[in-house]
Amino acid sequence: MSKTSTVYVCSQCGGQTSKWQGQCPSCLAWNTLSETAVEAKSRRFQSLAAANESVVRLAQVRTEETPRLGTSLSEFDRVLGGGLVPGGVVLIGGDPGIGKSTLLLQALAALSGQRKTLYVSGEESAGQIALRAKRLELAEADFPLLTEIRLEAILGTLKAERPDVAVIDSIQTVYTESLQSAPGSVAQVRECAQELTRHAKTSGACVILVGHVTKEGALAGPRVLEHIVDTVLYFEGDTGSSYRLIRAFKNRFGAVNELGVFAMTEKGLKGVNNPSALFLNRSEREAPGSCVVVTQEGTRPLLVEIQALVDTAHTPTPRRLTVGLDPNRLAMLLAVLHRHGGVACFDQDVFVNAVGGVRINEPAADLAVLLAVLSSIRNKPLPHKLAVFGEIGLAGEIRPVQRGQERIREAIKLGFDTLLVPKANLPKQKTGGVRIVGLESLTEAIDYVRGL
């Protein structure tokens, strides 16, 4: 009998090596190599899209604007860039119980009256899905269900039913008989995702894949899974809260970092049309250490409250703790505040929080963070109708940010009467009843706040 050969496959990048090592030679990740049997049967792979036999000129390629498929869930369509794209592949991941299956069940129920759909479940039975639909009051929705985890059977059903939109819940449960490894392994996830993507490109059907996440919050499986698909969405939110955030980290057909806000109710997920009101749900009483920032999530401006608490440190090393913000950037901003603002925090613990569970990744929140810290140090609240935005450089200058006019209009719409913005973002036309102050340096911002 011939001896079965094995290789060691990295669970992060999918790289292979003949011998076990503590560190993957491809992506340098530690303790990610697992033993996998080598398939004796050789296979020929096809490209994901139909290849042309000859080289063509780019100007000669004919393009057509394909109408998107609206799901009747405005926040979901916003994150997708306007709706589902025929032939596109969407990967959506999130913590268990966050609402991925509920969202997709609602989307298919809304599409079933106009388009052919198919729901493939590898984790639940048809009875369990029917019970959830009844709980969500979607019992009148009538679309095909398939409880199957074998890839060959799923592809056969897709070719027979020819749905416009198909949901695979989840990709980690699907396996192909051509591979010997267990479902959820690197080889199985990669091969099944490629086959489903190939079917989407050749048939024009939109395929939505549900993916598991690791304990670190990243999508489980090889990183190549995110490269294969067209759109990667993450479902975020605290299971103890009724609000959910869905964010686009990759989108070949729309803007990245687009944000959609949902409220979890007894009848499923409902879109929040004005998320700024959600993040600004604060009392009328002015409190020290609070400042409102106008941030930008994709194409949507949001107003978020930044809270800071500065207290005397009781340890040799003061703590710098942030929630929803980058802690390394906080340390840099405190150094700029000391060097160019004359305010020292080297013997103080500094805690900064973005209210509402939102994560702010852009530097436009720098000015709001330092003003909130300064307000906490002085124990003097900022005006209740004050909103700010601006990036702070290492030289203490306040740099302009993108989409400044949209941020200003959003703040005015929500009733803010005083805005501190970079001087380069000042509007060319006067706005009646609203005071907009253009700042060039951190010193000017500190002087203005001290005069309030």
Secondary structure as the mmCIF struct_conf table of DSSP 4:
data_model
#
loop_
_struct_conf.conf_type_id
_struct_conf.id
_struct_conf.beg_label_comp_id
_struct_conf.beg_label_asym_id
_struct_conf.beg_label_seq_id
_struct_conf.end_label_comp_id
_struct_conf.end_label_asym_id
_struct_conf.end_label_seq_id
HELX_LH_PP_P HELX_LH_PP_P1 SER A 2 SER A 5
STRN STRN1 THR A 6 CYS A 10
TURN_TY1_P TURN_TY1_P1 SER A 11 CYS A 13
STRN STRN2 GLN A 16 THR A 17
BEND BEND1 SER A 18 LYS A 19
BEND BEND2 GLY A 22 GLY A 22
STRN STRN3 GLN A 23 GLN A 23
TURN_TY1_P TURN_TY1_P2 PRO A 25 CYS A 27
STRN STRN4 TRP A 30 TRP A 30
BEND BEND3 ASN A 31 ASN A 31
STRN STRN5 LEU A 33 ALA A 37
HELX_LH_PP_P HELX_LH_PP_P2 VAL A 38 GLU A 39
BEND BEND4 ALA A 40 LYS A 41
BEND BEND5 LEU A 48 ALA A 49
HELX_LH_PP_P HELX_LH_PP_P3 ALA A 50 ASN A 52
BEND BEND6 GLU A 53 SER A 54
HELX_RH_3T_P HELX_RH_3T_P1 LEU A 58 GLN A 60
HELX_LH_PP_P HELX_LH_PP_P4 THR A 66 ARG A 68
STRN STRN6 LEU A 69 LEU A 69
BEND BEND7 SER A 72 SER A 72
HELX_RH_AL_P HELX_RH_AL_P1 SER A 74 LEU A 80
TURN_TY1_P TURN_TY1_P3 GLY A 81 GLY A 81
BEND BEND8 GLY A 82 GLY A 83
STRN STRN7 LEU A 84 LEU A 84
HELX_LH_PP_P HELX_LH_PP_P5 VAL A 85 VAL A 85
TURN_TY1_P TURN_TY1_P4 PRO A 86 GLY A 87
STRN STRN8 VAL A 89 GLY A 94
TURN_TY1_P TURN_TY1_P5 PRO A 96 GLY A 97
BEND BEND9 ILE A 98 GLY A 99
HELX_RH_AL_P HELX_RH_AL_P2 LYS A 100 LEU A 111
TURN_TY1_P TURN_TY1_P6 SER A 112 GLN A 114
BEND BEND10 ARG A 115 ARG A 115
STRN STRN9 THR A 117 SER A 121
BEND BEND11 GLY A 122 GLU A 124
HELX_RH_AL_P HELX_RH_AL_P3 ALA A 126 ARG A 135
TURN_TY1_P TURN_TY1_P7 LEU A 136 GLU A 137
TURN_TY1_P TURN_TY1_P8 ALA A 139 GLU A 140
STRN STRN10 LEU A 145 THR A 147
STRN STRN11 ARG A 150 ARG A 150
HELX_RH_AL_P HELX_RH_AL_P4 LEU A 151 GLU A 161
BEND BEND12 ASP A 164 ASP A 164
STRN STRN12 VAL A 165 ASP A 169
HELX_RH_3T_P HELX_RH_3T_P2 ILE A 171 THR A 173
STRN STRN13 TYR A 175 TYR A 175
TURN_TY1_P TURN_TY1_P9 GLU A 177 SER A 178
BEND BEND13 SER A 181 SER A 181
HELX_LH_PP_P HELX_LH_PP_P6 ALA A 182 ALA A 182
TURN_TY1_P TURN_TY1_P10 PRO A 183 GLY A 184
BEND BEND14 SER A 185 SER A 185
HELX_RH_AL_P HELX_RH_AL_P5 VAL A 186 SER A 203
STRN STRN14 CYS A 206 GLY A 211
STRN STRN15 VAL A 213 VAL A 213
TURN_TY1_P TURN_TY1_P11 LYS A 215 GLU A 216
BEND BEND15 GLY A 217 ALA A 218
STRN STRN16 LEU A 219 LEU A 219
BEND BEND16 ALA A 220 GLY A 221
TURN_TY1_P TURN_TY1_P12 ARG A 223 ARG A 223
HELX_RH_AL_P HELX_RH_AL_P6 VAL A 224 ILE A 228
BEND BEND17 VAL A 229 ASP A 230
STRN STRN17 THR A 231 GLU A 236
TURN_TY1_P TURN_TY1_P13 THR A 239 GLY A 240
BEND BEND18 SER A 241 SER A 242
STRN STRN18 TYR A 243 ASN A 251
TURN_TY1_P TURN_TY1_P14 ARG A 252 PHE A 253
BEND BEND19 GLY A 254 GLY A 254
TURN_TY1_P TURN_TY1_P15 VAL A 256 ASN A 257
STRN STRN19 LEU A 259 THR A 265
TURN_TY1_P TURN_TY1_P16 GLU A 266 LYS A 267
STRN STRN20 GLY A 268 GLY A 271
BEND BEND20 ASN A 273 ASN A 273
HELX_RH_AL_P HELX_RH_AL_P7 PRO A 275 PHE A 279
TURN_TY1_P TURN_TY1_P17 LEU A 280 LEU A 280
BEND BEND21 GLU A 284 ARG A 285
TURN_TY1_P TURN_TY1_P18 PRO A 288 GLY A 289
STRN STRN21 SER A 290 GLU A 297
TURN_TY1_P TURN_TY1_P19 GLY A 298 THR A 299
STRN STRN22 ARG A 300 THR A 312
BEND BEND22 THR A 315 THR A 317
STRN STRN23 ARG A 320 VAL A 323
BEND BEND23 GLY A 324 LEU A 325
HELX_RH_AL_P HELX_RH_AL_P8 PRO A 327 GLY A 341
TURN_TY1_P TURN_TY1_P20 PHE A 346 ASP A 347
STRN STRN24 GLN A 348 ALA A 354
TURN_TY1_P TURN_TY1_P21 VAL A 355 GLY A 356
BEND BEND24 GLY A 357 GLY A 357
BEND BEND25 GLU A 362 GLU A 362
HELX_RH_3T_P HELX_RH_3T_P3 PRO A 363 ALA A 365
HELX_RH_AL_P HELX_RH_AL_P9 ASP A 366 ARG A 378
TURN_TY1_P TURN_TY1_P22 ASN A 379 ASN A 379
HELX_LH_PP_P HELX_LH_PP_P7 PRO A 381 PRO A 383
TURN_TY1_P TURN_TY1_P23 HIS A 384 LYS A 385
STRN STRN25 LEU A 386 VAL A 388
STRN STRN26 GLU A 391 ILE A 392
TURN_TY1_P TURN_TY1_P24 LEU A 394 ALA A 395
BEND BEND26 GLY A 396 GLY A 396
STRN STRN27 GLU A 397 GLU A 397
STRN STRN28 ILE A 398 ARG A 399
TURN_TY1_P TURN_TY1_P25 GLN A 402 ARG A 403
HELX_RH_AL_P HELX_RH_AL_P10 GLY A 404 LYS A 413
TURN_TY1_P TURN_TY1_P26 LEU A 414 GLY A 415
STRN STRN29 THR A 418 PRO A 422
HELX_RH_3T_P HELX_RH_3T_P4 LYS A 423 ASN A 425
BEND BEND27 LYS A 428 GLN A 429
TURN_TY1_P TURN_TY1_P27 GLY A 432 GLY A 433
STRN STRN30 ARG A 435 LEU A 439
BEND BEND28 GLU A 440 GLU A 440
STRN STRN31 SER A 441 SER A 441
HELX_RH_AL_P HELX_RH_AL_P11 LEU A 442 ARG A 450
TURN_TY1_P TURN_TY1_P28 GLY A 451 GLY A 451
#
